Amino acid sequence: MIQKAAAGNASEPRWFKSSYSDSSNPNDCVEVATAPDVVHVRDSKNLHGPRLALTPVAWAGFVAYAARR
């Protein structure tokens, strides 16, 4: 994962982008920010758009599912 520091706001989550993202278009990716009780997911092309908030268990289940595909 590649860490992308939040600009200007210390309360803003720290977003990460997969190192497997397409390097020809680095903004075409999903970003993730984790906290002890929630995993936030957003579209890197729309930083201020909607975000998903998942429990860590739900996120782990999704990652395991996606890894099998």
N, CA, C and O atoms as a Tripos MOL2 file, in Angstrom:
@<TRIPOS>MOLECULE
protein
  276   275    69     0     0
PROTEIN
NO_CHARGES

@<TRIPOS>ATOM
      1 N           0.8380   -1.1760    0.0000 N.3       1 MET1
      2 CA          0.0000    0.0000    0.0000 C.3       1 MET1
      3 C           0.8840    1.2410    0.0000 C.2       1 MET1
      4 O           1.9680    1.2480    0.5840 O.2       1 MET1
      5 N           0.4130    2.2700   -0.6510 N.am      2 ILE2
      6 CA          1.1140    3.5430   -0.7000 C.3       2 ILE2
      7 C           0.3390    4.5250    0.1570 C.2       2 ILE2
      8 O          -0.8660    4.6970   -0.0250 O.2       2 ILE2
      9 N           1.0200    5.1650    1.0850 N.am      3 GLN3
     10 CA          0.3510    6.0910    1.9980 C.3       3 GLN3
     11 C           0.2650    7.4620    1.3600 C.2       3 GLN3
     12 O           1.2410    7.9570    0.7950 O.2       3 GLN3
     13 N          -0.9080    8.0760    1.4520 N.am      4 LYS4
     14 CA         -1.1470    9.4110    0.9220 C.3       4 LYS4
     15 C          -1.5650   10.2960    2.0850 C.2       4 LYS4
     16 O          -2.6730   10.1600    2.6030 O.2       4 LYS4
     17 N          -0.6890   11.1970    2.4970 N.am      5 ALA5
     18 CA         -0.9640   12.0430    3.6600 C.3       5 ALA5
     19 C          -2.1060   13.0050    3.3600 C.2       5 ALA5
     20 O          -2.2000   13.5550    2.2630 O.2       5 ALA5
     21 N          -2.9570   13.1960    4.3350 N.am      6 ALA6
     22 CA         -4.0450   14.1630    4.2150 C.3       6 ALA6
     23 C          -3.4670   15.5620    4.2780 C.2       6 ALA6
     24 O          -2.5070   15.8130    5.0060 O.2       6 ALA6
     25 N          -4.0410   16.4560    3.5300 N.am      7 ALA7
     26 CA         -3.5360   17.8290    3.4720 C.3       7 ALA7
     27 C          -4.2870   18.7270    4.4340 C.2       7 ALA7
     28 O          -5.5000   18.8970    4.3100 O.2       7 ALA7
     29 N          -3.5810   19.3010    5.3890 N.am      8 GLY8
     30 CA         -4.1170   20.3830    6.1970 C.3       8 GLY8
     31 C          -4.9540   20.0440    7.4080 C.2       8 GLY8
     32 O          -5.0480   20.8830    8.3040 O.2       8 GLY8
     33 N          -5.5620   18.8910    7.5060 N.am      9 ASN9
     34 CA         -6.4700   18.6070    8.6030 C.3       9 ASN9
     35 C          -5.9810   17.3820    9.3620 C.2       9 ASN9
     36 O          -5.9920   16.2720    8.8300 O.2       9 ASN9
     37 N          -5.5520   17.5830   10.6020 N.am     10 ALA10
     38 CA         -5.0040   16.4820   11.3980 C.3      10 ALA10
     39 C          -6.0490   15.4210   11.7060 C.2      10 ALA10
     40 O          -5.6880   14.2710   11.9590 O.2      10 ALA10
     41 N          -7.3490   15.7710   11.6930 N.am     11 SER11
     42 CA         -8.3870   14.7860   11.9860 C.3      11 SER11
     43 C          -8.7810   13.9780   10.7570 C.2      11 SER11
     44 O          -9.5370   13.0140   10.8760 O.2      11 SER11
     45 N          -8.2930   14.3450    9.5890 N.am     12 GLU12
     46 CA         -8.5840   13.6250    8.3480 C.3      12 GLU12
     47 C          -7.8480   12.2870    8.3660 C.2      12 GLU12
     48 O          -6.6820   12.2280    8.7580 O.2      12 GLU12
     49 N          -8.5200   11.2100    7.9430 N.am     13 PRO13
     50 CA         -7.8500    9.9050    7.9290 C.3      13 PRO13
     51 C          -6.6630    9.8900    6.9700 C.2      13 PRO13
     52 O          -6.6050   10.6900    6.0360 O.2      13 PRO13
     53 N          -5.7230    8.9860    7.1990 N.am     14 ARG14
     54 CA         -4.5770    8.8060    6.3180 C.3      14 ARG14
     55 C          -4.9410    7.7310    5.2970 C.2      14 ARG14
     56 O          -5.1950    6.5800    5.6520 O.2      14 ARG14
     57 N          -4.9620    8.1200    4.0420 N.am     15 TRP15
     58 CA         -5.4260    7.2540    2.9670 C.3      15 TRP15
     59 C          -4.2760    6.4770    2.3630 C.2      15 TRP15
     60 O          -3.1520    6.9720    2.2780 O.2      15 TRP15
     61 N          -4.5720    5.2370    1.9370 N.am     16 PHE16
     62 CA         -3.5910    4.3560    1.3140 C.3      16 PHE16
     63 C          -4.1200    3.8870   -0.0290 C.2      16 PHE16
     64 O          -5.3190    3.6730   -0.2080 O.2      16 PHE16
     65 N          -3.2040    3.7350   -0.9610 N.am     17 LYS17
     66 CA         -3.5400    3.2480   -2.2940 C.3      17 LYS17
     67 C          -2.7160    1.9850   -2.5360 C.2      17 LYS17
     68 O          -1.5590    1.9160   -2.1230 O.2      17 LYS17
     69 N          -3.2810    1.0160   -3.1810 N.am     18 SER18
     70 CA         -2.5770   -0.2280   -3.4450 C.3      18 SER18
     71 C          -1.3590    0.0130   -4.3190 C.2      18 SER18
     72 O          -1.4030    0.7990   -5.2650 O.2      18 SER18
     73 N          -0.2830   -0.6650   -3.9930 N.am     19 SER19
     74 CA          0.9210   -0.5810   -4.8250 C.3      19 SER19
     75 C           0.7030   -1.3190   -6.1480 C.2      19 SER19
     76 O           1.5290   -1.2100   -7.0550 O.2      19 SER19
     77 N          -0.3830   -2.0600   -6.2700 N.am     20 TYR20
     78 CA         -0.7330   -2.7270   -7.5150 C.3      20 TYR20
     79 C          -1.5400   -1.8390   -8.4550 C.2      20 TYR20
     80 O          -1.9290   -2.2850   -9.5350 O.2      20 TYR20
     81 N          -1.7970   -0.6020   -8.0710 N.am     21 SER21
     82 CA         -2.5700    0.3120   -8.9040 C.3      21 SER21
     83 C          -1.8630    0.5350  -10.2340 C.2      21 SER21
     84 O          -0.6380    0.4580  -10.3220 O.2      21 SER21
     85 N          -2.6380    0.8070  -11.2470 N.am     22 ASP22
     86 CA         -2.1080    1.0610  -12.5820 C.3      22 ASP22
     87 C          -1.2420    2.3080  -12.5590 C.2      22 ASP22
     88 O          -1.7500    3.4030  -12.3160 O.2      22 ASP22
     89 N           0.0500    2.1680  -12.8050 N.am     23 SER23
     90 CA          0.9700    3.3070  -12.7320 C.3      23 SER23
     91 C           0.7740    4.2840  -13.8850 C.2      23 SER23
     92 O           1.2440    5.4180  -13.7990 O.2      23 SER23
     93 N           0.0930    3.8820  -14.9720 N.am     24 SER24
     94 CA         -0.1360    4.8080  -16.0810 C.3      24 SER24
     95 C          -1.1920    5.8490  -15.7340 C.2      24 SER24
     96 O          -1.2520    6.9050  -16.3650 O.2      24 SER24
     97 N          -2.0330    5.5580  -14.7270 N.am     25 ASN25
     98 CA         -3.0430    6.5150  -14.2830 C.3      25 ASN25
     99 C          -3.1700    6.3850  -12.7690 C.2      25 ASN25
    100 O          -4.0550    5.6830  -12.2780 O.2      25 ASN25
    101 N          -2.2810    7.0650  -12.0180 N.am     26 PRO26
    102 CA         -2.2560    6.8740  -10.5600 C.3      26 PRO26
    103 C          -3.4990    7.3510   -9.8300 C.2      26 PRO26
    104 O          -3.6700    7.0260   -8.6550 O.2      26 PRO26
    105 N          -4.3700    8.1060  -10.4790 N.am     27 ASN27
    106 CA         -5.5970    8.5670   -9.8180 C.3      27 ASN27
    107 C          -6.7730    7.6390  -10.0550 C.2      27 ASN27
    108 O          -7.8690    7.8930   -9.5550 O.2      27 ASN27
    109 N          -6.5680    6.5770  -10.8000 N.am     28 ASP28
    110 CA         -7.6330    5.6380  -11.1190 C.3      28 ASP28
    111 C          -7.5480    4.4590  -10.1590 C.2      28 ASP28
    112 O          -7.0960    3.3750  -10.5280 O.2      28 ASP28
    113 N          -7.9830    4.6820   -8.9310 N.am     29 CYS29
    114 CA         -7.7720    3.6860   -7.8980 C.3      29 CYS29
    115 C          -8.7750    3.8710   -6.7670 C.2      29 CYS29
    116 O          -9.4270    4.9070   -6.6460 O.2      29 CYS29
    117 N          -8.8730    2.8490   -5.9570 N.am     30 VAL30
    118 CA         -9.6240    2.9190   -4.7150 C.3      30 VAL30
    119 C          -8.6230    3.1720   -3.6010 C.2      30 VAL30
    120 O          -7.5440    2.5810   -3.5930 O.2      30 VAL30
    121 N          -8.9680    4.0460   -2.6610 N.am     31 GLU31
    122 CA         -8.1100    4.3250   -1.5160 C.3      31 GLU31
    123 C          -8.7980    3.8620   -0.2460 C.2      31 GLU31
    124 O         -10.0270    3.8340   -0.1660 O.2      31 GLU31
    125 N          -7.9960    3.4990    0.7490 N.am     32 VAL32
    126 CA         -8.4920    2.9620    2.0130 C.3      32 VAL32
    127 C          -7.8400    3.7150    3.1640 C.2      32 VAL32
    128 O          -6.6460    4.0120    3.1180 O.2      32 VAL32
    129 N          -8.6180    4.0220    4.1910 N.am     33 ALA33
    130 CA         -8.1060    4.6060    5.4390 C.3      33 ALA33
    131 C          -8.6470    3.7570    6.5780 C.2      33 ALA33
    132 O          -9.8500    3.5070    6.6590 O.2      33 ALA33
    133 N          -7.7590    3.3170    7.4560 N.am     34 THR34
    134 CA         -8.1890    2.4280    8.5350 C.3      34 THR34
    135 C          -8.1380    3.1200    9.8880 C.2      34 THR34
    136 O          -7.3290    4.0180   10.1230 O.2      34 THR34
    137 N          -9.0110    2.6830   10.7540 N.am     35 ALA35
    138 CA         -9.0550    3.0800   12.1590 C.3      35 ALA35
    139 C          -9.3840    1.8020   12.9280 C.2      35 ALA35
    140 O          -9.7630    0.8050   12.3130 O.2      35 ALA35
    141 N          -9.2510    1.8020   14.2420 N.am     36 PRO36
    142 CA         -9.5060    0.5600   14.9850 C.3      36 PRO36
    143 C         -10.9000   -0.0390   14.7630 C.2      36 PRO36
    144 O         -11.0500   -1.2610   14.7670 O.2      36 PRO36
    145 N         -11.9130    0.7990   14.5700 N.am     37 ASP37
    146 CA        -13.2790    0.2890   14.4770 C.3      37 ASP37
    147 C         -13.9450    0.4720   13.1230 C.2      37 ASP37
    148 O         -15.1190    0.1360   12.9670 O.2      37 ASP37
    149 N         -13.2150    1.0010   12.1310 N.am     38 VAL38
    150 CA        -13.8210    1.2500   10.8190 C.3      38 VAL38
    151 C         -12.7450    1.2850    9.7350 C.2      38 VAL38
    152 O         -11.6040    1.6770    9.9750 O.2      38 VAL38
    153 N         -13.1460    0.8620    8.5340 N.am     39 VAL39
    154 CA        -12.3020    0.9800    7.3470 C.3      39 VAL39
    155 C         -13.0690    1.8500    6.3620 C.2      39 VAL39
    156 O         -14.1770    1.5030    5.9550 O.2      39 VAL39
    157 N         -12.4840    2.9800    5.9790 N.am     40 HIS40
    158 CA        -13.0960    3.8880    5.0110 C.3      40 HIS40
    159 C         -12.5680    3.5570    3.6220 C.2      40 HIS40
    160 O         -11.3880    3.2450    3.4640 O.2      40 HIS40
    161 N         -13.4320    3.6230    2.6150 N.am     41 VAL41
    162 CA        -13.0530    3.3580    1.2310 C.3      41 VAL41
    163 C         -13.5980    4.5010    0.3850 C.2      41 VAL41
    164 O         -14.7400    4.9290    0.5580 O.2      41 VAL41
    165 N         -12.7560    4.9960   -0.5430 N.am     42 ARG42
    166 CA        -13.2010    6.0790   -1.4320 C.3      42 ARG42
    167 C         -12.5850    5.9030   -2.8190 C.2      42 ARG42
    168 O         -11.6270    5.1520   -2.9990 O.2      42 ARG42
    169 N         -13.1490    6.6020   -3.7820 N.am     43 ASP43
    170 CA        -12.6450    6.6440   -5.1610 C.3      43 ASP43
    171 C         -11.5780    7.7310   -5.2230 C.2      43 ASP43
    172 O         -11.8430    8.8720   -4.8460 O.2      43 ASP43
    173 N         -10.3950    7.4030   -5.6850 N.am     44 SER44
    174 CA         -9.3040    8.3770   -5.7170 C.3      44 SER44
    175 C          -9.5610    9.5190   -6.6900 C.2      44 SER44
    176 O          -8.9190   10.5640   -6.5870 O.2      44 SER44
    177 N         -10.4860    9.3460   -7.6370 N.am     45 LYS45
    178 CA        -10.8190   10.4230   -8.5630 C.3      45 LYS45
    179 C         -11.8000   11.4260   -7.9650 C.2      45 LYS45
    180 O         -11.9940   12.5080   -8.5200 O.2      45 LYS45
    181 N         -12.4190   11.0760   -6.8370 N.am     46 ASN46
    182 CA        -13.4250   11.9300   -6.2240 C.3      46 ASN46
    183 C         -13.1640   11.9920   -4.7180 C.2      46 ASN46
    184 O         -13.9110   11.4170   -3.9260 O.2      46 ASN46
    185 N         -12.1020   12.6920   -4.3360 N.am     47 LEU47
    186 CA        -11.6430   12.7090   -2.9470 C.3      47 LEU47
    187 C         -12.6740   13.2300   -1.9640 C.2      47 LEU47
    188 O         -12.6660   12.8330   -0.7990 O.2      47 LEU47
    189 N         -13.5570   14.1050   -2.4030 N.am     48 HIS48
    190 CA        -14.5550   14.6760   -1.4980 C.3      48 HIS48
    191 C         -15.9320   14.0580   -1.7070 C.2      48 HIS48
    192 O         -16.9250   14.5190   -1.1450 O.2      48 HIS48
    193 N         -15.9760   13.0150   -2.5170 N.am     49 GLY49
    194 CA        -17.2380   12.3380   -2.7880 C.3      49 GLY49
    195 C         -17.5940   11.3520   -1.6910 C.2      49 GLY49
    196 O         -17.0190   11.3820   -0.6030 O.2      49 GLY49
    197 N         -18.5340   10.4890   -1.9800 N.am     50 PRO50
    198 CA        -18.9960    9.5300   -0.9620 C.3      50 PRO50
    199 C         -17.8960    8.5570   -0.5680 C.2      50 PRO50
    200 O         -16.9870    8.2580   -1.3430 O.2      50 PRO50
    201 N         -18.0090    8.0770    0.6560 N.am     51 ARG51
    202 CA        -17.0850    7.0790    1.2030 C.3      51 ARG51
    203 C         -17.8980    5.9410    1.7920 C.2      51 ARG51
    204 O         -18.9910    6.1390    2.3220 O.2      51 ARG51
    205 N         -17.3460    4.7670    1.6870 N.am     52 LEU52
    206 CA        -17.9350    3.6200    2.3710 C.3      52 LEU52
    207 C         -17.2700    3.5000    3.7300 C.2      52 LEU52
    208 O         -16.0800    3.7820    3.8680 O.2      52 LEU52
    209 N         -18.0170    3.0900    4.7200 N.am     53 ALA53
    210 CA        -17.4800    2.8160    6.0520 C.3      53 ALA53
    211 C         -17.8330    1.3710    6.3850 C.2      53 ALA53
    212 O         -19.0070    1.0230    6.5080 O.2      53 ALA53
    213 N         -16.8140    0.5390    6.5310 N.am     54 LEU54
    214 CA        -17.0120   -0.8790    6.7800 C.3      54 LEU54
    215 C         -16.4020   -1.2720    8.1140 C.2      54 LEU54
    216 O         -15.4470   -0.6540    8.5830 O.2      54 LEU54
    217 N         -16.9660   -2.3080    8.7180 N.am     55 THR55
    218 CA        -16.3220   -2.8490    9.9120 C.3      55 THR55
    219 C         -15.0530   -3.5680    9.4630 C.2      55 THR55
    220 O         -14.9670   -4.0080    8.3170 O.2      55 THR55
    221 N         -14.0770   -3.6920   10.3460 N.am     56 PRO56
    222 CA        -12.8700   -4.4440    9.9710 C.3      56 PRO56
    223 C         -13.1790   -5.8850    9.5390 C.2      56 PRO56
    224 O         -12.5090   -6.4210    8.6570 O.2      56 PRO56
    225 N         -14.1810   -6.5060   10.1520 N.am     57 VAL57
    226 CA        -14.5560   -7.8780    9.7770 C.3      57 VAL57
    227 C         -15.1060   -7.9050    8.3470 C.2      57 VAL57
    228 O         -14.7500   -8.7860    7.5650 O.2      57 VAL57
    229 N         -15.9660   -6.9500    8.0050 N.am     58 ALA58
    230 CA        -16.5220   -6.8850    6.6510 C.3      58 ALA58
    231 C         -15.4220   -6.6170    5.6310 C.2      58 ALA58
    232 O         -15.4260   -7.2090    4.5520 O.2      58 ALA58
    233 N         -14.4740   -5.7300    5.9580 N.am     59 TRP59
    234 CA        -13.3660   -5.4300    5.0490 C.3      59 TRP59
    235 C         -12.4980   -6.6740    4.8400 C.2      59 TRP59
    236 O         -12.1230   -6.9770    3.7080 O.2      59 TRP59
    237 N         -12.1780   -7.3930    5.9090 N.am     60 ALA60
    238 CA        -11.3700   -8.6010    5.8050 C.3      60 ALA60
    239 C         -12.0760   -9.6390    4.9340 C.2      60 ALA60
    240 O         -11.4300  -10.3320    4.1490 O.2      60 ALA60
    241 N         -13.3830   -9.7470    5.0690 N.am     61 GLY61
    242 CA        -14.1500  -10.6740    4.2340 C.3      61 GLY61
    243 C         -14.0990  -10.2820    2.7720 C.2      61 GLY61
    244 O         -13.9600  -11.1440    1.9040 O.2      61 GLY61
    245 N         -14.2080   -9.0000    2.4890 N.am     62 PHE62
    246 CA        -14.1290   -8.5270    1.0950 C.3      62 PHE62
    247 C         -12.7520   -8.7970    0.5100 C.2      62 PHE62
    248 O         -12.6400   -9.2830   -0.6150 O.2      62 PHE62
    249 N         -11.6970   -8.4830    1.2690 N.am     63 VAL63
    250 CA        -10.3370   -8.6860    0.7740 C.3      63 VAL63
    251 C         -10.0900  -10.1740    0.4890 C.2      63 VAL63
    252 O          -9.4900  -10.5170   -0.5300 O.2      63 VAL63
    253 N         -10.5450  -11.0440    1.3740 N.am     64 ALA64
    254 CA        -10.3810  -12.4780    1.1560 C.3      64 ALA64
    255 C         -11.1390  -12.9150   -0.0970 C.2      64 ALA64
    256 O         -10.6270  -13.7110   -0.8850 O.2      64 ALA64
    257 N         -12.3350  -12.4060   -0.2830 N.am     65 TYR65
    258 CA        -13.1310  -12.7190   -1.4730 C.3      65 TYR65
    259 C         -12.4240  -12.2290   -2.7430 C.2      65 TYR65
    260 O         -12.3040  -12.9750   -3.7150 O.2      65 TYR65
    261 N         -11.9600  -10.9830   -2.7340 N.am     66 ALA66
    262 CA        -11.3010  -10.4010   -3.9020 C.3      66 ALA66
    263 C          -9.9980  -11.1320   -4.2320 C.2      66 ALA66
    264 O          -9.6520  -11.2670   -5.4050 O.2      66 ALA66
    265 N          -9.2840  -11.5980   -3.2330 N.am     67 ALA67
    266 CA         -8.0220  -12.3040   -3.4650 C.3      67 ALA67
    267 C          -8.2430  -13.6280   -4.1950 C.2      67 ALA67
    268 O          -7.3510  -14.1060   -4.8970 O.2      67 ALA67
    269 N          -9.3970  -14.2060   -4.0370 N.am     68 ARG68
    270 CA         -9.7030  -15.4820   -4.7100 C.3      68 ARG68
    271 C         -10.1250  -15.2800   -6.1640 C.2      68 ARG68
    272 O         -10.2240  -16.2540   -6.9110 O.2      68 ARG68
    273 N         -10.3700  -14.0730   -6.5720 N.am     69 ARG69
    274 CA        -10.8520  -13.7870   -7.9210 C.3      69 ARG69
    275 C          -9.7340  -13.5580   -8.8790 C.2      69 ARG69
    276 O          -9.9740  -13.3050  -10.0590 O.2      69 ARG69
@<TRIPOS>BOND
     1     1     2 1
     2     2     3 1
     3     3     4 2
     4     3     5 am
     5     5     6 1
     6     6     7 1
     7     7     8 2
     8     7     9 am
     9     9    10 1
    10    10    11 1
    11    11    12 2
    12    11    13 am
    13    13    14 1
    14    14    15 1
    15    15    16 2
    16    15    17 am
    17    17    18 1
    18    18    19 1
    19    19    20 2
    20    19    21 am
    21    21    22 1
    22    22    23 1
    23    23    24 2
    24    23    25 am
    25    25    26 1
    26    26    27 1
    27    27    28 2
    28    27    29 am
    29    29    30 1
    30    30    31 1
    31    31    32 2
    32    31    33 am
    33    33    34 1
    34    34    35 1
    35    35    36 2
    36    35    37 am
    37    37    38 1
    38    38    39 1
    39    39    40 2
    40    39    41 am
    41    41    42 1
    42    42    43 1
    43    43    44 2
    44    43    45 am
    45    45    46 1
    46    46    47 1
    47    47    48 2
    48    47    49 am
    49    49    50 1
    50    50    51 1
    51    51    52 2
    52    51    53 am
    53    53    54 1
    54    54    55 1
    55    55    56 2
    56    55    57 am
    57    57    58 1
    58    58    59 1
    59    59    60 2
    60    59    61 am
    61    61    62 1
    62    62    63 1
    63    63    64 2
    64    63    65 am
    65    65    66 1
    66    66    67 1
    67    67    68 2
    68    67    69 am
    69    69    70 1
    70    70    71 1
    71    71    72 2
    72    71    73 am
    73    73    74 1
    74    74    75 1
    75    75    76 2
    76    75    77 am
    77    77    78 1
    78    78    79 1
    79    79    80 2
    80    79    81 am
    81    81    82 1
    82    82    83 1
    83    83    84 2
    84    83    85 am
    85    85    86 1
    86    86    87 1
    87    87    88 2
    88    87    89 am
    89    89    90 1
    90    90    91 1
    91    91    92 2
    92    91    93 am
    93    93    94 1
    94    94    95 1
    95    95    96 2
    96    95    97 am
    97    97    98 1
    98    98    99 1
    99    99   100 2
   100    99   101 am
   101   101   102 1
   102   102   103 1
   103   103   104 2
   104   103   105 am
   105   105   106 1
   106   106   107 1
   107   107   108 2
   108   107   109 am
   109   109   110 1
   110   110   111 1
   111   111   112 2
   112   111   113 am
   113   113   114 1
   114   114   115 1
   115   115   116 2
   116   115   117 am
   117   117   118 1
   118   118   119 1
   119   119   120 2
   120   119   121 am
   121   121   122 1
   122   122   123 1
   123   123   124 2
   124   123   125 am
   125   125   126 1
   126   126   127 1
   127   127   128 2
   128   127   129 am
   129   129   130 1
   130   130   131 1
   131   131   132 2
   132   131   133 am
   133   133   134 1
   134   134   135 1
   135   135   136 2
   136   135   137 am
   137   137   138 1
   138   138   139 1
   139   139   140 2
   140   139   141 am
   141   141   142 1
   142   142   143 1
   143   143   144 2
   144   143   145 am
   145   145   146 1
   146   146   147 1
   147   147   148 2
   148   147   149 am
   149   149   150 1
   150   150   151 1
   151   151   152 2
   152   151   153 am
   153   153   154 1
   154   154   155 1
   155   155   156 2
   156   155   157 am
   157   157   158 1
   158   158   159 1
   159   159   160 2
   160   159   161 am
   161   161   162 1
   162   162   163 1
   163   163   164 2
   164   163   165 am
   165   165   166 1
   166   166   167 1
   167   167   168 2
   168   167   169 am
   169   169   170 1
   170   170   171 1
   171   171   172 2
   172   171   173 am
   173   173   174 1
   174   174   175 1
   175   175   176 2
   176   175   177 am
   177   177   178 1
   178   178   179 1
   179   179   180 2
   180   179   181 am
   181   181   182 1
   182   182   183 1
   183   183   184 2
   184   183   185 am
   185   185   186 1
   186   186   187 1
   187   187   188 2
   188   187   189 am
   189   189   190 1
   190   190   191 1
   191   191   192 2
   192   191   193 am
   193   193   194 1
   194   194   195 1
   195   195   196 2
   196   195   197 am
   197   197   198 1
   198   198   199 1
   199   199   200 2
   200   199   201 am
   201   201   202 1
   202   202   203 1
   203   203   204 2
   204   203   205 am
   205   205   206 1
   206   206   207 1
   207   207   208 2
   208   207   209 am
   209   209   210 1
   210   210   211 1
   211   211   212 2
   212   211   213 am
   213   213   214 1
   214   214   215 1
   215   215   216 2
   216   215   217 am
   217   217   218 1
   218   218   219 1
   219   219   220 2
   220   219   221 am
   221   221   222 1
   222   222   223 1
   223   223   224 2
   224   223   225 am
   225   225   226 1
   226   226   227 1
   227   227   228 2
   228   227   229 am
   229   229   230 1
   230   230   231 1
   231   231   232 2
   232   231   233 am
   233   233   234 1
   234   234   235 1
   235   235   236 2
   236   235   237 am
   237   237   238 1
   238   238   239 1
   239   239   240 2
   240   239   241 am
   241   241   242 1
   242   242   243 1
   243   243   244 2
   244   243   245 am
   245   245   246 1
   246   246   247 1
   247   247   248 2
   248   247   249 am
   249   249   250 1
   250   250   251 1
   251   251   252 2
   252   251   253 am
   253   253   254 1
   254   254   255 1
   255   255   256 2
   256   255   257 am
   257   257   258 1
   258   258   259 1
   259   259   260 2
   260   259   261 am
   261   261   262 1
   262   262   263 1
   263   263   264 2
   264   263   265 am
   265   265   266 1
   266   266   267 1
   267   267   268 2
   268   267   269 am
   269   269   270 1
   270   270   271 1
   271   271   272 2
   272   271   273 am
   273   273   274 1
   274   274   275 1
   275   275   276 2
@<TRIPOS>SUBSTRUCTURE
     1 MET1         2 RESIDUE 1 A MET
     2 ILE2         6 RESIDUE 1 A ILE
     3 GLN3        10 RESIDUE 1 A GLN
     4 LYS4        14 RESIDUE 1 A LYS
     5 ALA5        18 RESIDUE 1 A ALA
     6 ALA6        22 RESIDUE 1 A ALA
     7 ALA7        26 RESIDUE 1 A ALA
     8 GLY8        30 RESIDUE 1 A GLY
     9 ASN9        34 RESIDUE 1 A ASN
    10 ALA10       38 RESIDUE 1 A ALA
    11 SER11       42 RESIDUE 1 A SER
    12 GLU12       46 RESIDUE 1 A GLU
    13 PRO13       50 RESIDUE 1 A PRO
    14 ARG14       54 RESIDUE 1 A ARG
    15 TRP15       58 RESIDUE 1 A TRP
    16 PHE16       62 RESIDUE 1 A PHE
    17 LYS17       66 RESIDUE 1 A LYS
    18 SER18       70 RESIDUE 1 A SER
    19 SER19       74 RESIDUE 1 A SER
    20 TYR20       78 RESIDUE 1 A TYR
    21 SER21       82 RESIDUE 1 A SER
    22 ASP22       86 RESIDUE 1 A ASP
    23 SER23       90 RESIDUE 1 A SER
    24 SER24       94 RESIDUE 1 A SER
    25 ASN25       98 RESIDUE 1 A ASN
    26 PRO26      102 RESIDUE 1 A PRO
    27 ASN27      106 RESIDUE 1 A ASN
    28 ASP28      110 RESIDUE 1 A ASP
    29 CYS29      114 RESIDUE 1 A CYS
    30 VAL30      118 RESIDUE 1 A VAL
    31 GLU31      122 RESIDUE 1 A GLU
    32 VAL32      126 RESIDUE 1 A VAL
    33 ALA33      130 RESIDUE 1 A ALA
    34 THR34      134 RESIDUE 1 A THR
    35 ALA35      138 RESIDUE 1 A ALA
    36 PRO36      142 RESIDUE 1 A PRO
    37 ASP37      146 RESIDUE 1 A ASP
    38 VAL38      150 RESIDUE 1 A VAL
    39 VAL39      154 RESIDUE 1 A VAL
    40 HIS40      158 RESIDUE 1 A HIS
    41 VAL41      162 RESIDUE 1 A VAL
    42 ARG42      166 RESIDUE 1 A ARG
    43 ASP43      170 RESIDUE 1 A ASP
    44 SER44      174 RESIDUE 1 A SER
    45 LYS45      178 RESIDUE 1 A LYS
    46 ASN46      182 RESIDUE 1 A ASN
    47 LEU47      186 RESIDUE 1 A LEU
    48 HIS48      190 RESIDUE 1 A HIS
    49 GLY49      194 RESIDUE 1 A GLY
    50 PRO50      198 RESIDUE 1 A PRO
    51 ARG51      202 RESIDUE 1 A ARG
    52 LEU52      206 RESIDUE 1 A LEU
    53 ALA53      210 RESIDUE 1 A ALA
    54 LEU54      214 RESIDUE 1 A LEU
    55 THR55      218 RESIDUE 1 A THR
    56 PRO56      222 RESIDUE 1 A PRO
    57 VAL57      226 RESIDUE 1 A VAL
    58 ALA58      230 RESIDUE 1 A ALA
    59 TRP59      234 RESIDUE 1 A TRP
    60 ALA60      238 RESIDUE 1 A ALA
    61 GLY61      242 RESIDUE 1 A GLY
    62 PHE62      246 RESIDUE 1 A PHE
    63 VAL63      250 RESIDUE 1 A VAL
    64 ALA64      254 RESIDUE 1 A ALA
    65 TYR65      258 RESIDUE 1 A TYR
    66 ALA66      262 RESIDUE 1 A ALA
    67 ALA67      266 RESIDUE 1 A ALA
    68 ARG68      270 RESIDUE 1 A ARG
    69 ARG69      274 RESIDUE 1 A ARG
